[in-house]
Amino acid sequence: MTIHRTAKQSLVEYINSANSAALTVDELDFGLPTPIAGTWREGLIDRNTAIKITAKEASSFQGSRVICYDRLRLDDFNKLIPLSIKNYLPDTTHDLIKPLRLRYGIVLDPDEFIDEPLPEIGDVPVACVLRAQPHAIGWLGQVEIMVQQGDAVLADHLTTTQLPGFDYPVEGDGAQGSALTYLYPYDFTAYKDLLDVLTVGQFIDDTDTALLDAVKTIDTNLGKSLWTLDGAATTWSLGGAEVVYNGINSPLLPTNSSYKYVVGIKMRDNVTTPPGVFYLHYDDPIDPNAV
């Protein structure tokens, strides 16, 4: 089981991997995990836990199945690394779960752990115990965590308090719109072959009529009939625009994450409507013959 996902997520991923399935956590009900020791499965199965999973009514599956797997012992964490965290005035053991994720990347579901009061936490580390619920899907036993009060004072670290504030992603004052927001909603998947061959650093010229036709076809807004390739025009002109990106979509770009690919095109500096950079979004076309 990975420690960087919830126990349910990890269990479903293992089920899918072993069975070439595509189940999700949301379409399953999980029964209570049962220790295999002391049951008829002991000696036959080299695992410590059995659990019954049942397909929900809304699932594309039906029925149920008993799955056998190993829950992790919590005290094994300290074999990897002694757990030590700082937390600002934690009251109960559930208050330790988020700091564990932030420091070590350990993802724990609070429902799987007993929420118990903590002793007073001060500047000196105090041993605290996090205990798994008997019905925990991923964990067994308990683990000791050394906890002390966080000593970072915000005022010492946040010395610049006058910030620029939020802004719209537009060029200038936004009075003439924004290339970025104007073409954001449109799907250019039908023109993937055309977009794929555009190269970074390429300038759009009067030979790029196919690109112009694609933009005018997809655009359903006020610029639909206004786009041109006129390199002298200062409104609605693709002429002289530069390809600044072409490839896999990225969280670092101001783009629609629903699409796999984007082409970034920067309008000429003297184009006032719409100014800036726009992104054409597209995906791999659906193959109707694919299995």
Buried (B, 14 or more C-beta within 10 A) or exposed (E): BEBEBBBBBBBBBBBEEEEEEEBEBEBBEBBEBBBBEEEEBEEEBEBBBBBBBBBEEEBEBEEEEEBBBEBBBBEEBBEEEEBEBBBEEBEEBBBBBBBBBEEBEBBBBEBBBBBEEBEEBEEEBBEBBBBBBEEBBBBBBBBBBBBBBBEEEEEEEEEEEEEEEEEEEBBEEEEBBBBBBBBBEBBBBEBBEBBEEBEEEBBBEEEBEEBBEBBBEBBEEEBEEBBBBBBEBBBBBBBBBBBBBBEEBEEEBEBBEEBBBBBBBBBBEEBBBBBBBBBBBBBEEEEEEEE
